[in-house]
Amino acid sequence: MTSPEAGLAAERTSLAWRRTAIAAMANAVLFLKAAFESDWRPVAVAEFFACMALLVVTAVCVRRGQVLHSHRKGDWSHGARGIRATAVAIAGVAVVALLFAVEYAVLQK
């Protein structure tokens, strides 16, 4: 891969991290809203922790984007820790979303 293509790949990756951060912030707001509106305390606590996990995802994404922008072309770290942290947090949030869906289904009966 030539040098200009490597720079463009880093730019695309940085933009993808930025989009992930924006999506995580939007979902964090929705989880926070749901936590305040929930009548069942265990689910409200789980939703609050999901919100915190998404804020961690946002911080990881912003930091990863900064690393890709600030280093010389071709001198980027591989970001395995950031990717791993994001994957674990998103999996945890998915479990909380499933719990929230079950709570909603039970309350609707």
N, C-alpha and C positions, 0 to 999 in steps of 0.2 A: 504494500500500500504506500502510495507516495505521500509526502508531507501535507500537501493541501487537503487531500482526502481524509487524512487522520484528523486534521483540525475540524473538518466538517462533521466527521463522525462524533467527535467530542461535543461539538455544538448541539447536534441532534440528541445525544444522550443527556446533556445538560438540560435541554428543553423538556425531555421526557421526565427527568427528576422534578423539574418545576411543575409540570402538569400533575404529577403524583402528589406533590405537596399541596397544590390547590385543591385537589379532590379530597385529600385527607382532612384539610381544614373545613371543607364544606360538610363532610360526613361527621366531623367532630362537633360541629354546631348542631347538626340534626340529632346526634346522640345526646348532647347536653340538653336540648329541648325535650327529648323523650324522657330523660332522667327526671327532669323537673315535673313532668306531667304524669309520671307513673305512680300508681297507687300502691304497687307491690314493692316494698323496700329492697328485697334482695336483687330484683331486676334493676331498680334504680341505681343501686350501688354498682352493679355490673356495667351498666351503661355509662356511669361516670368514669369507671376505669377504662372502658373502651375509648371514651373521649380523650383521656390522658394518653393512652397508647397511640391514638391518632396524632396527638400533638408531638409525641416523640418521633413518629414517622415523618411529620412535617419538618422537624428540626434536622433529622437525618437527610432528608431529601434536599433541603436548602443547603446544608453543609456539603453534600456531595456535588451539587451544582456549582458551589463556590470553588471547590477543589478543581473541578474540570475547567473552570474559567481562569483560575489564577496561575496554573502551572504552564510551563513551556509546552509546546506541542510535542506529544509523544512521551511526556514525563509525568503521566498520571498513575496514581495507585489503582489497583484493580478494584477496590471497593467491596471486598467480600464481606467485611463486617457490616457495612451499611446495608447491603443487600440482604444479609441474614437477619439483621434486626428488623428490617422492613417486612420481610416474609413472616417472621414470628409474630410481629404485632398485628399484621393483617389477618393471620390465621386466628389469633385470639379475638379480634374484633368480629370476625365471621361467626365464631361460636356465640358471642354475645348477641349478635343480630339474630341468630337462630333462636336463642333463648327469648329474645324480645318478641319474635314472631309467634312462638309457642304461647307466651303470656297473652298476647293479643288474641290469639285463637281461643284460648281458654276463657278469657273474660267476655268474649263475644257470645258464648253459649248461654 
